[in-house]
Amino acid sequence: MLASFIHKAKPYLDQIDNNGSIPGRIASYLYLYETLQKDDYIPVEPHVFFNKALPKIEKLSIRGAKPNPESSLYPETLLLRFFLFKELPTLDTFKYVFLTQATLASYPLLISSFVFHGKSIPIIQAYLGFIMQSKALVQSPQVLDFQVLCAFYLARDSHSDTRDSIADDFTKTYAHCLSCCEFTVSSARETAYSAIYASIKNEQEQAIRLCAEARAGNETYCTPMAAVNLFYDHITAIRPSNAVAPKIDFHMHHTGRKCIVVACDKNYYDLYFNSFCKLSALEDLILHVHCINFQPDVNALEEKYGIRINLSVEDFSVSRAGDSFVTWCAASRFRVLPHILKFFDICVVSDIDGYIKPTLHPLLQCNAPAVYANVADTQSVDDIRLPWNSYYAGNLIIHKSEAVMGYAKTVAELCEHTLLNKIIRQDEKVYYFDQCALASATLISPCPVIPIPMFFHQNEPDSSQFQKVRKTII
């Protein structure tokens, strides 16, 4: 996305006078982003664009500048200080500088983006209060999108005792956004807003269906749907012709009725596997470890921990690192699930960066074939993600039936071909993919999903080691 946006902006970047004043050039960069995004929004956040596009001299001048309230360039300096250095102004400064008709008319999208990404509750409240009293402002659909997201964030942050009053806070902004700019709000956007509203009320099935409906009516990106688009992309798994999934070698040494499936690369294995095996309640479970880019000695592990272990192994050679590789590792446990279910009636899906509590075993006594998951009312009030937040990917029990096998195959398709294609295209938003796939499969497959409590306890990772894992180079 960034490459496409830079390509679109390049003719205008070349026209900025490098010999002009630095304040003038700074204003030109802001105006350029605002103008390019107004009619044809591309999901590239301002801080990403400015860090890429601004020459070093402008960045240094902004870092060293002392904004002057009397200067006409005061808003520009404050905006760039936030987007480049995450420096928030005080509430009084924000009100004085930004909450004016003139400033909002000049940079409505940048200011709206700044307010949302700043995550300051007082600033969001002040911004929404001013906007809802200023109907004379011409607001683009993208600006309305950010207003809905700000209201969504406030609703999630609310500590009200009732879900109805939390939703009411959102409803006021929702209604305002639709009424003040009806001619620019498409039916797809309105449906997307309704999906967010349903999510706030914890009506997750309705939220998922509205997401799918909105996607059917709109193939272009818009901001509240930038998150929703991540979900939309997984509803239909299309295998791209240029994406060849890595070959998986299975080593099924043991069979039985119940197993537990985890996946990891060598870094995660070195960090967590030992404590996972020592602390987890694995009685009567065969442990299946899916290994990315390594293969341990199974006999040595079985002797050391006194448990039965199966393996599957793959070499992942796509040259993309960071979050995409971590996501691929997490999603891989679902890629192998359909094959493993050929040998077992019940598969527990979990993580290795923690341990399995004894509370798992009573849950395994359920006889009804279904997907048992930690879903629905587990959402955190300050989390602004959409329906997939209800699906904790490391806390599932898969009890086999024909319908459940269909569910598992759908998740596997999404976690293999769709994810691989996104990584090849170098799409930025691939995190939470396994959760999105689970939510999508719930919509696609006629398979019951039954809520259960958490049986997995996740460790707090050592930050230095965790960063090392996140930066794994393929």
N, C-alpha and C positions, 0 to 999 in steps of 0.2 A: 504493500500500500504506500509506504513512504517513497519508494522509487517512482511510482506512478505520479504521486503528488509533486515530487521534485521536478519530474519531466514536464508536468503541466505548468509549473511555476517558472521554469528556467528562462523562457523568453522575457518575462517580466523582471526576474532577478538580474538579467544582463543589462536591463535598462536603468537600474539604480546607479546613480552617479557616485562612483567611488571617491570622487574629489569633493563632493559636497560635504556639508556639515554632518557630524556624527548624529546629532539629534534628528536631523532631517532624514538621514538614512534609516534610523531606528523607526521613525514614524512610517517610512515607506514599507518596511518589512511587515509591520503590523497591519497596515492597510491592505497589503498584498494578500496576506492570509485571509483576512476578513472578506475581501472581494471574491477570491477564488472559491471559498467555501459557501458563499451565499446561495448560489443557484445549483451547484453540482457538488454536494458534500461528499468528501472522501474521508473515511475514518482514520485520519492522522491527527493526533492530538497536538495542540500548539507547541508544547514544550519539545516534542520530537522534531517538529519542523524547524523551530528557531535554533535548537542546538545543532542541527545539521546545516542550516542555511546561513546563519549569521557569521561573518568573519570574526576572527579572534579579537580584533581591535574594538569592535562594537561590544563584545562580551566583556572585555576588560573595562571599557568606559562605563558600562552599566553597573558592574560590580563595584566600581570605585565612586560612582555618582552619589551625591547627597540630594535626593529629590527636594525641589523647592515648590511649596504650594502655590507660589505666585506664577510659576512657569506654565506656559501653555502645554508643555510636553510632560507635565507631571503625571498624567494618567498613563502615558506610554511607558515612562520609566518604571512605574510601579507594576504595570502588567508584565513587562519583560523580566523584572527582578523576581517575580513569582514564577514565571514559566521557565526561567533559566536556573534559578537558585532556590525555588520553593520558599521564598520569603513573603509571608503574609503581612499586609498592613494592619494597623489597629482598626477596630470597628469604627471609631470616630473618623479616622482618615478615609476609610472605605466609603462611609456615608458622604463625607465632604467632597471627595474627588469623583466617585463613580456614580452615585445616585443622583444624577442630573439628567435632564432630557437630552442635553447636547452630547454628553459623553456616551450615554447609552445609544444614542442615534448613530454615533461614529463607530463604535465597536461593540455592537450588541452580542455577536457570537463569541468574541474573545472574552468579554466580561462574564457572560453566562458560563462559559467553559471554566474560567478562572474561579468563579464562585463554587461551582460544583466540585471541581478537583481540589479546591482548598479545604473542603470538609469542615469548615468552621460553622458551627450551628448558629451563632449570633449573626454572622455575615449572610448566611443563607436566609435566615428569617428576615433580616433587613432588606435583602434583595427582593424576595418574593412579595413582601409587604409593599415595597415601592412599585414593583411591576404591576401588581393587581390594582393599583390606584392610577396607573398611567396608561389608560386605554388608547391614548393618542399615538403611542409608539407603534410604528409599523414593525411587526415581528415576523421573522422568517420561520418556516417550519422547524429549522434546526434550533433556533432560539427557544421555541416552545418545547422542543424535546428536552433541552437542558432544564427548563423550568419544571417539567414533569419529573425528571430525575432528581432534582433538588427536593421536590415535595416527597418523592419516594424515600430519599435519604432521611428526611425529617421524620417520616412515618416510622421508618425502621429504628430511628434513634429514640423515638418516643417511649416513655416509661409509663404510659397510661395503663390503667387497670383493665380496660376493655378493648378488644380488637375493633369494636365499632367506632369508638372515638379516635383511635389511631387512623382508621380508614377515612374518617371525616376530614382530618387534616389534609389528606391527599385529595379528597374529593373537591374541596374548594379550589385548589389550583388546577385540578383536572378540568373542572367545569369552566374556569376562567380561560384556560388555554384553548378550549374548543369554541367558546363564544366570541373571544376577541379577534379571532383570525380564522373564521370558518372556511373562507374560500381557499386557504392554503393547506388545510388539514385533510389529508386523504383518508379514505375509509380504512386503508391499511394502518395508518398511523393511529386513528381512533381505536382500532381493534388492538393495536399494540399497547396503547395507554390502558385499555380495559384489561389486558393481560397483566399489566403491572398492578392495577387496582385489585384484581383477583388474587394475585400473589400476596399482596399486603394483608388481605383478609384470610390468608392461608387456604384459599380455595384452589389447591394446586392442580387438580384435574382440569378445572375450568381454565386456569392460566395456561396450561399446556395446549389445550385445544384452541384458545384464542391466539396463541403464538403461531400455531400452524395455519390458522385462518388468515392472519395478517401476512404471513409469508406468501400465501397463495395470491394475495392481492398486490404485492409490491416486491419487485426484484431489486430495488435499489436500497442503499444503506441510508439509515437516518439514525440519529444518536440514541434514542431510547431503544432502538432496534439494533444498535451496534452490539449490545450484549445479547439481545434476542436473536440476532442473526447468527451468533455463535451456536445457539440452540437450533435455529432453523436449518442450518447447514447439515445437521445430522439426521433430519427427518427422513430423507431419502438417501440411501447409500448407493452411490454410483461408482462402479469400479472404473477409474480412468485408464486409458490404454497405455499410458507411459508409467504407471505405478506398478511395479512388481514387488510384491510383499516378500520379505525374507523367508527362506525355507526354515521350517521348524522340525527338529529331530526329537522324537519322543522316546523316552526310556522308561517304559511302564513295567517296573520290576514287581510291583505288588498290585493286587486288585482287592476289592472288598465292597462294603456298602457306603462308607463315609470317607471323605477326604477333605483336606483344606488346601487351597491354592493361593500361592503368593508369587510375586515376580520381582526381580531386582537385577541391577548390573553389579559389577565387581565391587564398586565403591560402597554401595548400599549393603551388599553382602558382608564386606569387611566390617562395616560400622555396626550392623544391627543383628545379623543372623545368630550369632552366639547367644546374645541375651534373649532373642525371640524364642529360641529352642529351650533355654533354661527356665524361662519365666512362664511360658505359655502352658495352658491346660490342654494338652494334645492327646489325652488318653483315647484309645480306640480310633484315632484318626490317622490316616496315611497322609503324610505331608508331600505335596507336589510343589516343587520349586521350578519356576520358569526363569532360565538364566540367559541374560543378554550379554553376549560377547565374552563368556567364560563358561567353564564346566568344572565343578568341584568333584572330588573323589567321593562317590556315594557310599562306598563300603566304609570308608574312614568316618564319615559323618554318622552313619547308622550305629557304628560301634561306639562313637563318642557320646551320642545323645540318647541311644536306646530307643529310637523311633524308626519306623519304616518310611523310606523316602523314594519318591519317583522324581524324574527330571524331564524337562524339555529345554532345548537349547536352540538359540538362534544367533546369527551374526548380523548386526544392524550396521550397515555401512553408508547410509545417507549422511553426507557431510554437513550436518546441521547440529549445533550443540545447544546447551542452556535449557530453557524451559521445554523446548520441543522434545529433546531426548528424554527428559524426566517424564514428560507426559506419555511418550511412547512406552517407556518402561511400565508405567502405571496401567496403561491400557492393555498391555500385552497379556495380563492375567485373564482378560476377557476373550482375547483372541484364541487362547488354548482351551477355553471352557467347553465348547461343543465336543471336542475330541475326548476330553477327560470324562464327560458325562456318559460316554459310551461304556465306560468301565465301572461307574459308580452311580448310586441312586441319589446321593446327597453330596453336594459340594459346597463347602464354606469358602467364601472369597474374602481375603483379608490383606493386610500389609505386614511388612516385617519390622517397621520402625516403631515397634511397641510390643504388646503381648496379648494373648487370648486369655480372657478371664474364665473362671470355672462356670460363670453364669451361661456360657454357651451351651453346655451339655443338656440342661432341661429343654432348651429351645430345639434341640435336635430330635426330641421325642415327638414333635408334631408330625402327624401322618398325612396331612392333606398336601398334595403336590401344589407348589406355589413358589413364588419368589418372596422370601422373608427379608425385609430391609428396614434400616433405621430411616424412616421417612416422616413427612408431614410436620408435626408439631415440634420438630427439633430445631427450627430456624432460629438463628440469633437475631435479636431485634436491631442490631446495628449493621447487619449484612445487607448489601444492596444488590446481591446477585438475584437472578430470577429462578424459575421453577426447579432447575437442577440442583439448587442448594439443598433441596429436601432429600437428596439421594447421597448417602455416605457410602462411597465405593468400597471401603474396606470393612464393611459390616453387613455382609449378605450371606444368606443361606439359600441355596438353589436346590429345591426338592423336585426331582425329575418327573416330567410327564410330557406328552406330545406338545402341549401348548408351551410349557416351560422350555423345551428344546427349541421351539420356534423363537422364543424370547432370547435365548442364549445365542442362537445363530444371528439374529438381528444385531445384537450388541457386538458380536464378533466382527460382523461385516463393517459396522460403523467404526470400530476401533482399529480395523486393519486398512481397508481401502480408502475410506474417506479421510481418516487421519493422515495416512501416508501421502495422499495427494496434497493435503494442506501443507505438510512439511516440505514437500518438493516445491510447491509454489512459494514457499517461505512466508506463508500467512503468519501474522504476528499473534493472533489470538487462538492458541491451541490448548491453553491450560484449562482445567476442569473438563477436559474432553470426555473422560470416562464417565463422569457424572452426567454430562449431557447425553451421552449414548444411552445410559440407563433410563433417563427421563424420556428420550425419544422412543425407545423400545416399549416403554409402558403405553405410549400412545398407539404404536403400530401393532403390537401383538396382543391378542385376547388372552392375556395371562394375568391371574390374580397376583397382586402385590400386597402382602400382609405386613403391617408395621410390627417391629420388634425393638426392644431396648438395645443399647450398645453393649456388645460383649467384647469389643476390642478397645484396649487402652493405648493411646498413642503417647510415645515418649516425647519430651521436649528435647530437640536435638541440640548438640553443642554447635553454636553459631558458626565457628570457624570451620568445623568439619562439614557442616551443612552446606556452606558456601562452596566448599571444595567439590562436593557432590554435584551441586547445581551447575558448576562450570565444567562438567565433564566434556572433554573433546572426543568426538567420535573418530 
